[in-house]
Amino acid sequence: MAKKIAVTDVALRDGHQSLLATRMLTSDMLEIAEKMNKVGYWSLETWGGATFDSCIRFLNEDPWERIRKLKKAMPDTKMQMLLRGQNLLGYRHYADDVVEKFVETAAKNGVEVFRVFDALNDTRNMKASYAAIKKQKAHIQGCISYAVTPVHTIEKYAELAAELEKMGADSICIKDMSGLLKPYVAEELVKAIKKKTSLPLSVHSHSTTGMSVATLIKAIEAGADMIDTAISPLSMGTSHSPTESMVEILKNTEFDTQLDLALLSEIAEYFKEAKKKYADYASSFTGVDTRILLSQVPGGMLSNLENQLREQNALDKLDDVLKEITVVQKDFGYPPLVTPTSQIVGTQSVFNVLFGRYNKLTAESKNLLIGNYGRTPAAANAELVKKALQELAVEKTTDCRPADLLPNELDKLRAELEEKKLLDNISDEDLMTYAMFPQVAPKFFAERANGPVEIKPTETVKSSGKKGAEAYIVNVDGVDYNVSVREEGTILIDAGSSASAPKASGDGKVITAPVAGTVFKLPLSENSEVASGDTVIILESMKMELEVKTGDAGKVRYLTKEGTTVAVGDPLVEIV
């Protein structure tokens, strides 16, 4: 019996996230939207945490406006987003009232399919979002975060699928974010899930390891109903199998997608040209990387990890970090490597390589270890759990649904935003933007009226032979700007940075930035007394929080301010 295979194209979210560091502008999506709307996709993945973050952090675009415009331009195609369960789009659990408001607001703005996952496959972390999506009468696609570890089995994945169906999922997705799902294992897994559930089954598999096309074919033959692909210029490497290739492979078979290859080819030609302006952000991982079979790093994380290490002047340590990831993943209880656990494990691995194993634990690592993100697939390293409890000054680990410990926070978030006096009128959309990214949102609100940034590929400059970025201080109209010129030509400008900050007196001990990042919080007031080992500053580096502690007792004199972008070695605090 013939069975049409439905296709979700992920180019407008996962494709450019994996290959172009999530830098594609909405305007470049809209130019081709009319043709994409005619293809007949089951859905288009257009929204998620990384796209939302990139919109406000780098592109000066309103992500809510993006989804509204895309839906208006493609009325016949379902808009799909990736939702991190209780984490929504962020790196922490949100209270249930925030989850409900976010889903309501997303649905109102055009999201019709919510692909919901939890990084730990802890179904307790999906219940609130499921209830909120049902309330909006939208489609719930329940996700299985796929990993290959001693504690993840076919049987357990099938049982998870059955549980997601009982919770109210409308379809199931196998989310293979690292390209680890082998073709014959996919066949076995799909058959096992199909025995346990009656729901349509989608397969999402990255092409990083070179197996994705074969994996999708075997999954289809075993009974999968839907597949994720990406239009060819935004496919392969750390992205997904090419849409056109899969359409042609299945053509004139019982699994024919019935999609128009000629129309897809026109769309491909557009993206082939459009992506050229994003050359500065293009991942170097465009082929097959079998190291991932060991490190299990997902596609989007790999390209971002490359950029993050470059910012730390530590790109030469990438192989060491990939090896360290396997150690950290085991010590942290074998969490699947998908946002936010991929970032938590990845950043901790970077810090382990740079500073020694677990000498610096991020705040997020500590919370994962003690259960504040949910139940890990296996028990975490007992000594690390003890260390995390001590550093957090907490007596015991969290055994309940973590969100049960969170009081409603919508009113608090609104009050915070009102107090900052950043907006004349606070819309639900702006409130949610602030809730997701409170460190980034204020700057975005202040600059939003300027419109999206202009992105042009920079001309490659001749290398000086030095690694990393060359830094300069440029004064314009009395304002100091920190200007960094990377080896490949990218120019980064930071206004009002440490260049304008107070200078060290020379009478004390200066603490410098151990990593590149942003000054997230100054926890003490000026001239506060501190003892050795006290936290004097909190940095946001690689999307994680890192406490900077003093080795000396004395009084605090800050040499920077909150929101400042810092490079490795920049002065932060003087202890006098």
C-alpha positions in Angstrom: 0.0 0.0 0.0 1.4 3.4 -1.1 2.3 5.7 1.7 3.1 9.4 1.1 6.1 10.5 3.2 5.5 13.9 4.7 8.5 16.4 4.8 9.5 19.1 7.3 12.1 21.4 5.9 14.3 22.8 8.7 16.5 25.2 6.7 14.9 28.3 8.2 15.9 27.1 11.7 18.2 24.2 12.0 19.8 24.5 8.6 21.2 28.0 9.1 21.8 27.3 12.8 24.0 24.4 11.9 25.9 26.0 9.0 25.7 29.7 9.4 25.7 30.3 13.2 21.9 31.2 13.0 22.7 34.5 11.3 20.2 34.5 8.5 18.0 37.7 8.3 14.3 37.5 8.1 14.4 39.5 4.9 16.3 36.8 3.1 13.7 34.2 4.2 10.8 36.3 3.0 12.2 36.7 -0.5 11.7 33.0 -1.2 8.7 32.5 1.1 6.1 32.5 -1.7 7.8 29.6 -3.5 8.4 27.7 -0.3 4.7 28.0 0.5 3.8 26.3 -2.7 6.0 23.2 -2.2 3.5 21.2 0.0 5.7 20.6 3.0 4.0 19.1 6.0 5.6 22.0 8.0 8.5 24.4 8.0 10.7 24.7 11.1 11.1 28.4 11.4 11.6 29.1 15.1 13.5 28.0 18.2 15.8 29.0 21.0 18.9 29.7 18.9 16.9 31.7 16.2 15.2 33.8 18.9 18.5 34.4 20.7 20.3 35.3 17.5 17.5 37.7 16.5 17.9 39.9 19.6 21.6 39.3 20.3 23.1 39.7 16.9 20.6 40.7 14.2 18.6 43.5 16.0 15.4 41.8 14.8 12.2 41.1 16.7 11.7 37.3 16.7 8.0 37.8 17.2 7.9 39.9 14.1 9.8 37.2 12.2 7.3 34.5 12.9 4.3 36.8 12.1 5.9 37.8 8.8 6.7 34.2 7.9 3.2 33.0 8.7 1.7 35.8 6.7 4.0 35.0 3.7 3.3 31.3 3.9 -0.4 30.9 4.9 -0.7 27.4 3.5 2.3 25.9 5.4 2.4 25.1 9.1 4.9 27.0 11.1 6.8 24.8 13.5 9.0 25.7 16.4 11.4 23.8 18.7 10.4 24.1 22.3 12.7 22.9 25.2 9.9 21.8 27.5 10.1 23.6 30.8 13.2 25.5 29.6 11.2 27.0 26.7 14.0 28.8 24.8 16.4 29.5 27.7 18.9 27.7 29.9 16.8 27.3 33.0 13.4 26.1 34.1 10.6 28.6 34.0 7.6 28.6 36.3 4.4 27.1 34.9 2.7 30.5 34.4 5.6 31.6 32.1 5.3 28.4 30.2 1.6 28.9 29.6 2.0 32.6 28.6 4.9 31.8 26.2 3.0 29.1 24.4 -0.2 31.2 24.2 1.9 34.1 22.8 3.7 31.9 20.3 0.5 30.4 19.1 -1.1 33.8 18.7 1.8 35.0 16.6 1.7 32.0 14.2 3.3 28.9 15.6 1.1 25.9 14.8 3.4 22.9 15.5 5.3 22.7 18.8 8.1 20.1 18.7 8.6 19.6 22.4 11.7 17.9 23.9 13.5 17.7 27.2 17.2 17.3 27.2 17.1 14.6 29.8 13.9 12.9 28.4 12.3 13.6 31.7 8.6 13.7 30.9 7.9 15.7 34.0 9.5 18.6 32.3 7.1 18.4 29.3 3.8 18.3 31.2 3.3 22.0 31.5 4.1 22.8 27.9 1.8 19.9 26.7 -1.1 21.3 28.7 -0.5 24.8 27.4 -0.3 23.7 23.8 -3.5 21.6 24.1 -5.2 24.7 25.5 -4.2 26.6 22.3 -5.4 23.6 20.1 -2.0 23.4 18.4 -0.1 20.3 17.4 2.2 18.6 19.9 5.1 16.7 18.5 6.6 14.8 21.4 10.4 14.3 21.1 12.8 11.5 22.0 16.2 13.0 22.5 18.4 10.3 21.0 21.8 9.4 22.5 24.1 6.4 22.4 25.2 5.5 25.9 25.2 2.4 28.1 21.9 3.5 29.6 19.9 4.3 26.5 18.2 1.3 24.9 15.6 0.7 22.1 13.2 -0.6 24.7 13.5 2.5 26.8 13.0 4.8 23.8 9.8 2.8 22.8 8.5 3.1 26.3 9.2 6.8 26.3 7.2 7.2 23.0 4.3 5.4 24.6 4.4 7.7 27.6 4.4 10.8 25.3 1.3 9.5 23.6 -0.5 9.0 26.9 0.5 12.6 27.8 -1.3 13.9 24.7 1.2 14.1 21.9 -0.2 14.3 18.4 2.9 12.9 16.8 6.3 11.6 17.8 9.8 12.6 16.7 13.1 10.8 17.0 15.5 13.7 17.5 18.9 12.6 16.4 20.7 15.9 16.9 24.2 14.5 16.5 23.8 12.1 13.6 24.4 9.1 15.8 21.4 7.0 14.7 22.7 4.2 12.5 20.5 3.0 9.6 19.8 -0.5 10.9 19.4 0.7 14.4 16.8 3.3 13.0 14.9 0.4 11.4 14.8 -1.4 14.8 13.9 1.7 16.7 11.1 2.7 14.4 9.5 -0.7 14.5 9.7 -0.8 18.3 8.0 2.6 18.6 5.3 1.7 16.0 4.5 -1.3 18.1 4.0 0.9 21.2 2.1 3.8 19.7 -0.4 4.6 17.0 0.9 8.1 16.3 2.6 9.4 13.2 6.4 9.2 13.6 9.0 11.7 12.3 12.7 11.2 12.1 15.2 14.1 12.6 18.8 13.1 11.9 21.8 15.4 11.3 24.2 14.5 8.6 27.4 15.2 10.6 28.5 11.6 10.6 27.5 10.8 7.0 24.8 8.4 7.8 21.6 10.5 7.6 20.4 9.6 4.1 20.7 5.9 4.8 19.1 6.3 8.2 16.1 8.1 6.8 15.6 5.4 4.1 15.7 2.6 6.6 13.4 4.5 9.0 10.9 5.0 6.2 11.0 1.4 5.2 10.4 0.4 8.8 7.3 2.6 9.1 8.3 6.2 9.7 5.7 8.7 8.4 7.7 12.0 8.3 11.2 13.1 7.8 13.2 16.2 8.4 15.3 17.6 5.5 17.0 20.9 4.5 17.1 22.5 1.1 20.4 21.5 -0.4 22.5 24.7 0.1 21.7 24.5 3.8 22.1 20.8 4.1 24.9 18.2 4.8 27.9 18.9 7.1 26.4 19.5 10.5 22.9 20.1 9.0 20.5 17.5 7.5 20.0 15.4 4.4 19.1 17.5 1.3 15.4 17.9 0.6 15.8 17.4 -3.2 17.9 14.3 -2.8 15.3 12.6 -0.5 12.5 13.6 -2.8 14.3 12.1 -5.8 15.2 8.9 -3.9 11.6 8.3 -2.9 10.1 9.3 -6.3 8.1 6.6 -8.0 8.2 4.4 -5.0 5.5 3.6 -2.5 6.9 6.4 -0.3 6.8 9.1 -2.9 6.7 12.6 -1.2 4.9 14.1 -4.3 6.9 17.3 -3.9 7.9 19.2 -7.0 11.6 18.8 -7.6 11.6 21.6 -10.2 10.2 24.1 -7.6 12.6 22.8 -5.0 15.5 23.4 -7.4 14.4 27.1 -7.8 14.4 27.4 -4.1 17.8 25.8 -3.9 19.2 28.3 -6.4 18.0 31.2 -4.3 19.6 29.9 -1.1 22.8 29.1 -3.0 23.2 32.8 -3.7 21.6 34.1 -0.4 24.0 32.2 1.9 27.1 33.9 0.3 26.6 37.0 2.4 26.9 34.9 5.5 30.3 33.5 4.6 31.9 35.0 7.8 29.7 32.7 9.9 29.9 29.6 7.8 31.0 26.5 9.6 34.1 24.8 8.5 32.5 21.4 9.2 31.0 20.9 5.8 31.9 17.3 5.2 31.8 14.2 7.4 33.2 14.2 10.9 33.4 10.8 12.4 34.8 12.2 15.6 31.2 12.9 16.5 30.6 9.1 16.8 32.7 9.4 20.0 32.0 13.0 21.2 28.2 12.9 20.2 28.2 16.7 19.7 25.1 17.9 17.9 25.4 19.8 14.6 24.4 23.2 15.8 26.6 22.9 18.9 29.6 21.9 16.8 29.6 25.0 14.7 28.9 27.2 17.7 31.7 25.5 19.7 34.1 26.3 16.9 33.2 30.0 17.1 33.3 30.0 20.9 36.7 28.5 21.1 37.9 31.0 18.6 36.7 33.8 20.9 38.7 32.2 23.7 41.8 32.1 21.5 41.7 28.4 22.0 40.6 27.0 18.6 43.6 24.7 18.6 42.1 22.9 21.6 39.0 21.7 19.8 40.1 18.0 19.6 40.9 18.1 23.3 37.5 19.5 24.1 35.7 16.9 22.0 37.5 14.1 23.9 36.7 15.8 27.2 33.0 15.9 26.3 32.8 12.1 26.6 34.2 12.3 30.2 31.9 15.1 31.3 28.8 13.5 29.8 29.5 10.3 31.8 30.2 12.2 35.0 27.0 14.2 34.5 24.8 11.1 34.3 24.8 10.5 30.5 22.5 13.3 29.5 21.7 13.4 25.7 23.6 16.3 24.2 20.9 18.7 23.1 20.2 22.2 24.3 20.6 23.0 27.1 22.6 20.0 28.2 24.8 20.1 25.1 25.9 23.7 26.0 26.3 22.8 29.7 28.5 19.8 28.9 30.3 21.5 26.1 31.1 24.7 28.0 32.2 22.6 31.1 34.5 20.6 28.8 36.1 23.8 27.5 36.7 25.0 31.0 38.1 21.6 32.0 40.6 21.8 29.2 41.5 25.5 29.9 41.6 25.4 33.7 41.9 21.7 34.7 39.1 19.2 35.2 36.3 20.7 37.3 38.4 23.4 38.8 35.8 25.8 37.6 32.2 24.6 37.6 29.6 26.7 35.8 26.4 27.5 37.6 24.5 25.4 35.1 26.8 22.4 35.6 26.1 22.6 39.4 22.3 22.8 38.9 22.4 19.8 36.4 24.4 17.7 38.9 22.0 18.3 41.8 18.8 17.6 39.8 17.5 21.1 39.1 17.2 20.3 35.4 15.4 17.0 36.1 16.3 13.4 36.4 19.5 12.4 34.6 19.5 9.0 32.7 22.1 7.6 35.1 23.5 8.7 38.5 26.0 11.6 38.2 29.5 11.3 39.7 28.9 11.3 43.5 32.0 13.5 44.2 30.9 16.1 41.7 27.4 16.1 43.2 28.9 16.7 46.6 31.1 19.5 45.2 28.1 21.1 43.5 26.0 21.0 46.7 28.8 22.6 48.7 29.3 25.4 46.2 25.6 26.1 45.9 25.2 25.9 49.7 22.4 23.4 49.3 21.8 20.4 51.6 20.3 17.8 49.2 19.5 17.1 45.6 16.2 17.8 43.9 14.0 14.7 43.5 10.7 16.3 42.5 9.7 17.9 39.2 12.0 20.9 39.4 9.3 23.4 38.3 7.3 22.4 41.4 9.8 24.4 43.4 9.3 27.5 41.3 6.6 30.1 42.3 4.8 31.9 39.6 7.0 34.6 38.2 5.1 36.5 35.5 4.2 39.3 37.8 7.8 39.5 39.1 9.2 39.6 35.6 6.7 42.3 34.6 7.7 44.4 37.7 11.4 44.0 36.9 10.8 45.2 33.3 8.6 48.1 34.5 11.3 49.1 37.0 14.0 49.2 34.3 11.8 51.7 32.4 12.9 50.3 29.0 9.5 50.3 27.4 6.5 52.7 27.3 4.1 49.8 27.0 4.9 46.2 27.8 3.4 43.7 25.4 3.1 40.0 26.0 5.8 39.5 23.3 8.2 41.9 24.9 7.6 40.4 28.4 8.4 37.0 27.0 11.5 38.3 25.3 12.7 39.7 28.6 11.8 36.4 30.4 13.8 34.3 27.9 16.9 36.5 27.7 17.0 39.1 30.5 20.7 40.0 29.9 20.3 40.6 26.2 16.7 42.0 26.0 17.4 45.5 27.5 20.0 46.3 24.8 17.7 45.0 22.1 14.8 47.1 23.3 17.0 50.2 23.3 18.2 49.5 19.7 15.2 47.8 18.1 14.0 51.0 16.4 17.3 51.1 14.4 16.1 48.0 12.5 18.0 44.9 11.5 21.8 44.9 11.1 23.3 44.9 7.7 25.3 41.8 7.0 27.9 41.8 4.3 30.8 39.3 4.0 34.0 40.9 5.0 37.1 40.8 2.8 39.7 38.5 4.2 42.7 40.4 5.6 46.2 39.3 5.4 47.2 37.3 8.4 49.7 38.8 10.8 50.8 35.4 11.8 49.2 35.8 15.2 46.4 33.6 16.5 43.1 35.0 17.7 42.0 38.6 17.5 44.0 41.8 17.5 42.5 44.4 19.9 42.5 48.2 19.6 40.9 51.0 21.5 39.4 53.7 19.3 38.0 57.0 20.8 35.1 58.6 18.9 33.5 61.8 20.3 34.8 61.0 23.8 33.6 57.4 23.8 36.1 54.5 23.9 35.4 51.5 21.7 37.1 48.2 22.0 37.7 47.0 18.4 38.9 43.4 17.7 40.0 42.3 14.3 40.0 38.5 13.9 42.5 36.7 11.8 39.9 35.9 9.2 38.8 39.5 8.9 35.7 39.7 11.1 35.5 43.0 13.0 33.9 43.2 16.4 33.1 46.5 18.0 32.1 47.0 21.7 31.0 50.4 22.9 31.3 51.5 26.5 33.4 48.5 27.4 36.3 48.1 29.7 38.2 50.7 27.8 36.1 53.4 29.5 36.2 51.7 32.9 38.2 52.8 35.9 41.9 52.0 35.8 43.6 49.9 38.4 45.3 52.0 41.1 48.3 49.7 41.3 47.9 49.3 45.0 46.1 45.9 44.9 45.7 42.6 43.1 44.0 42.8 39.8 41.7 39.9 38.7 41.5 39.5 35.0 38.9 37.7 32.8 39.8 34.0 32.6 37.5 33.6 29.5 36.0 35.9 26.9 32.4 36.8 27.6 30.1 39.4 29.0 30.0 40.8 32.6 26.7 39.3 33.7 26.6 40.5 37.4 28.6 42.5 39.9 27.3 40.8 43.1 29.0 43.2 45.5 28.9 46.9 46.1 32.0 49.0 45.7 34.5 48.8 48.6 32.8 45.6 50.0 35.1 43.5 52.2 35.8 40.1 50.8 37.7 37.0 51.9 39.8 34.6 49.9 37.5 32.5 47.8 34.6 34.9 47.6 32.8 35.5 44.3 33.4 39.0 43.1 32.0 38.9 39.6 29.8 36.6 37.4 30.6 36.3 33.7 28.4 34.9 31.0 30.6 32.9 28.7 29.5 30.5 26.0 25.9 31.1 27.3 26.9 29.8 30.8 27.5 31.6 34.0 30.9 31.5 35.5 31.8 32.8 39.0 35.1 34.6 39.3 36.6 34.4 42.8 39.3 36.3 44.6 42.4 34.7 46.0 43.0 37.6 48.3 41.1 39.3 51.1 40.5 43.0 50.9 38.1 45.6 49.5 36.5 45.3 46.0 37.1 48.0 43.4 35.4 47.2 40.1 37.2 47.9 36.9 34.3 47.0 34.6 30.5 47.2 34.6 27.5 44.9 33.9 26.9 44.3 30.2 30.6 44.9 29.2 32.1 42.5 26.7 35.5 41.3 27.9 38.3 39.4 26.3 40.7 36.9 28.0 43.0 38.9 30.3 40.8 42.1 30.5 40.9 43.6 34.1 37.7 43.0 36.0 38.3 43.7 39.7 41.0 45.2 41.9 41.3 43.8 45.4 42.9 46.5 47.6 
